[in-house]
Amino acid sequence: MSRPENSLSPMEQLLDLLDLEKIEENLYRGQSPQTDWQRVFGGQVIAQALMAAQRCVDPDRFVHSLHAYFMRPGDPSVPILYQVERIRDGAGFTTRRTVAIQHGKPIFAMSASFQLEEPGFDHQVEIPAVPQPEELMDEERIKSEFLAHASEPIRRYWARRRAIEFRPTAFTHYVSSEKLPPRQDVWVRTTGPVPADRKLQAAVLAYLSDMTLLDTSLYAHGTSIFDQTLQVASLDHAMWFHRPFPLDDWLLYTQDSPSASGARGMTRGSLFSRSGLLVASVAQEGLIRKKANE
């Protein structure tokens, strides 16, 4: 039985959200936090869909990639049903497709591939040279000092208690309309412990992978996702899990946006451990358009 939401820490709430209710074979039900958000956070749907798929995979196979599309905004006031289709069970790889449903319609679809672990070639790119998280302002200083004169939507966002803590290496885009190179580096970590369960850790990593990406595609245009004249939403999300990581320390989320066109912005991301291990890669395209009445 889940504890009341208001008695849980943000990290405990996230882990509670990932503990899906099994309704029938291949069918699960997930809840959403009761907040003032008008739609469900995309990272939550990715993580819950991945948890549903992992429940339908042999325990010795682990996710190595997922590819997803957001079709409709999620309604946080009602549960989300996750229907898993067992596409293929091969000698080394397993494929699952998960569809998230609300109000009788699909809001999200994801294909994920799982692999039996095996040895092979191993190389990776190097972690960028950036300040360590201890050299940067913590969230309390960010809120009290740097964002004191930021817009109300930005201050409201940073005031929320979250399961994931951020320490960006720069804040210029929050307080300036200057057009900047479309890249950013953000240190991220969970605000509480994550159990030593590799599949749960993968879901938490998928959850945080949806954060801050769309902002990067707006850097070159002197604005941010908090601009009230913009309509901004994730359209698709792809992720590759390279190496397991216990989520017990900071991760560097380094991002760049190679293109924006046709009211869409595309961003790539790499998640590194503090020691420089490339843990995962991400790619996402999002809707970024001026609202019609603006």
Protein Blocks (a to p, Z undefined) as FASTA:
>chain_A
ZZdfklpcfklmmmmmmmccdfbghiacddddddfbfbdcfklmmmmmmmmmmmmgcfkb
ccfbdcdddfbdcdfkbccddddddfbacfkbccddddddeehiafbdcddddddddddd
dddddddddddfklpccfklmmmmmmmmmcfklmmmmmpccfbdcddfbfklmmccbdcd
dddddddddfbdcddbfklmmmmmmmmmmgoklmmmmmmnopafklmkbccddfbdcddd
fbgcehlaccddddddfbdeehiacdddddddfkopafbdcdddddddddfkZZ
